[in-house]
Structures are given as structure tokens and as C-alpha cells.
Amino acid sequence: MHTTESFFFGGYDLVCCANATLSGRYYPSLVVMKRVWPTRPRTIDLARESFSSKALAIDAARCRGIEWVTEFG
């Protein structure tokens, strides 16, 4: 099961997910989508680091999304 939260930063929607593992840990995933045309969603690769809570995993994805938008957006 996974938990998803969406954030808005710099004209982009950041869809951050915390995906559960069988060991009870969570790993983050991130999709970045521009709010104006073209709105092609981009899945951003994240380090395969696991976290002890959903909130930490989502925060890691959000931080990476902000970094991506700042550098490449």
C-alpha cells in the first residue's frame, strides 16, 4: 500500500508517494508535472533509501522535487 501527497512549487505539481515494503519500511517515489502546457508527467528517480515512516519518505520525495524544479524546471 502507498500514501500519496501533492505539493505545488514553482509552477509544478509534485506528486510524492511513500510505498510500503514487506519489512515495514517505506521508500519514496516522485512524479513532477508542469501546471501549463505541455503537462507531460516526469517520474524522477530517487535513491533507493528506505525510511521508517510515511512522513519521512514523503518529505524526502518533496525535497528532491523542489531540488529538481530549481535545477531543471
Backbone torsions as a table, in degrees:
resi	resn	phi	psi	omega
1	MET	NA	149.6	179.3
2	HIS	-132.9	157.9	177.4
3	THR	-116.4	136.2	-177.6
4	THR	-123.3	138.5	172.5
5	GLU	-134.7	143.5	178.7
6	SER	-111.9	141.8	178.9
7	PHE	-131.5	157.3	176.4
8	PHE	-117.0	129.7	178.4
9	PHE	-150.0	124.1	172.3
10	GLY	54.6	40.1	179.9
11	GLY	82.9	10.1	-179.1
12	TYR	-125.0	146.7	169.3
13	ASP	-94.3	131.1	176.7
14	LEU	-110.3	113.8	178.6
15	VAL	-101.1	107.9	-174.5
16	CYS	-106.7	132.4	-178.9
17	CYS	-124.0	149.7	171.2
18	ALA	-118.7	112.6	-177.5
19	ASN	-100.8	129.5	-177.4
20	ALA	-79.4	146.0	173.6
21	THR	-107.8	168.8	179.2
22	LEU	-66.8	-23.0	-178.9
23	SER	-85.2	4.1	178.5
24	GLY	85.9	10.7	178.2
25	ARG	-104.4	173.9	-176.6
26	TYR	-131.4	141.5	174.1
27	TYR	-122.2	144.1	-174.9
28	PRO	-84.8	154.3	169.0
29	SER	-141.0	156.3	-172.2
30	LEU	-143.9	134.5	171.2
31	VAL	-125.4	128.8	-179.8
32	VAL	-112.1	132.4	-179.1
33	MET	-137.7	128.7	177.9
34	LYS	-68.0	143.2	-179.2
35	ARG	-79.6	-17.4	178.7
36	VAL	-114.6	165.0	-178.0
37	TRP	-63.4	138.3	-3.7
38	PRO	-81.0	136.7	-175.3
39	THR	-100.4	30.8	-178.5
40	ARG	-59.5	117.7	179.1
41	PRO	-69.2	143.3	178.5
42	ARG	-123.0	126.4	174.8
43	THR	-87.5	123.2	-176.9
44	ILE	-98.7	127.8	178.2
45	ASP	-70.3	134.8	177.1
46	LEU	-120.2	154.8	175.8
47	ALA	-59.8	139.6	-178.9
48	ARG	-78.5	54.6	177.0
49	GLU	-92.9	138.6	178.1
50	SER	-103.1	154.1	-176.6
51	PHE	-124.9	157.2	-176.1
52	SER	-80.4	-16.9	179.5
53	SER	-139.0	160.0	178.0
54	LYS	-62.6	-41.6	-177.0
55	ALA	-61.0	-40.4	179.1
56	LEU	-67.0	-39.6	179.3
57	ALA	-66.1	-43.2	179.1
58	ILE	-66.2	-39.3	178.3
59	ASP	-64.1	-39.0	177.5
60	ALA	-63.7	-41.5	178.1
61	ALA	-66.1	-40.8	178.8
62	ARG	-62.7	-44.1	178.8
63	CYS	-62.5	-41.1	178.4
64	ARG	-66.9	-36.3	177.2
65	GLY	-65.0	-43.0	177.4
66	ILE	-62.7	-41.8	177.6
67	GLU	-62.1	-43.5	-179.3
68	TRP	-63.4	-46.0	-179.6
69	VAL	-63.5	-41.0	179.9
70	THR	-64.5	-39.5	-177.1
71	GLU	-86.5	-37.9	-171.6
72	PHE	-119.8	-16.4	-172.4
73	GLY	-73.3	NA	NA
